[in-house]
Amino acid sequence: MSYVNPVLRPKLESLSIDLKNEILSRDVHLNNLHDLIAVLEQIVEEAEAAP
């Protein structure tokens, strides 16, 4: 189950519903902005590598 620091919740909520759901489906722990950026970078890398 994913964890989102309450301080980061507004930033996560500002994303599209699809992106937010993708992030939360990854069972991540978002303690700070760096954690959120790292997950977003991983999603971008996977999307660029997809055929």
N, C-alpha and C positions, 0 to 999 in steps of 0.2 A: 504494500500500500504506500502510495506517495505521501510525502510530508511537504507542506509549504509553510515556511515561516510566515506568521501573520503580517509582518512588515512587508513581505513580498506579494501578498495576496492581491493588492490593487494592480500591480504590474502584470501579474498572471491574468487577472480578469480583463485587462485591456486588450489581450490578444484575441484572435478569432476563436470561435468555439471549437473548430476542428484542430487548430494548433494547440489550444489548451488541453483538449482531450488527448491528443497525441503525447504531450508532455506527461500528463498524469498517468497514462497507460504504461509508462516506462518504469514505474515503481522507483521513482527518484526521491531524493531528499534535498529540497531546495532551502538551504539555510541562509543564503545570501545571493546577491545579484550575480556573482561569479558562477555560482552553481546553475542558475537559470541560463546564463549566456552559454555555458558549456553544453547544456542539453540542446539549446537552439542550434549551436554549431554542429553538433552531432546529427541533428535532423537534416540540416542543410547538406552536410557531407553525404549522408545516405541518399538524399534526393538527387544530388549531382551524380552519384555513382550508379543510380538506377538506369536501366536501358530505356 
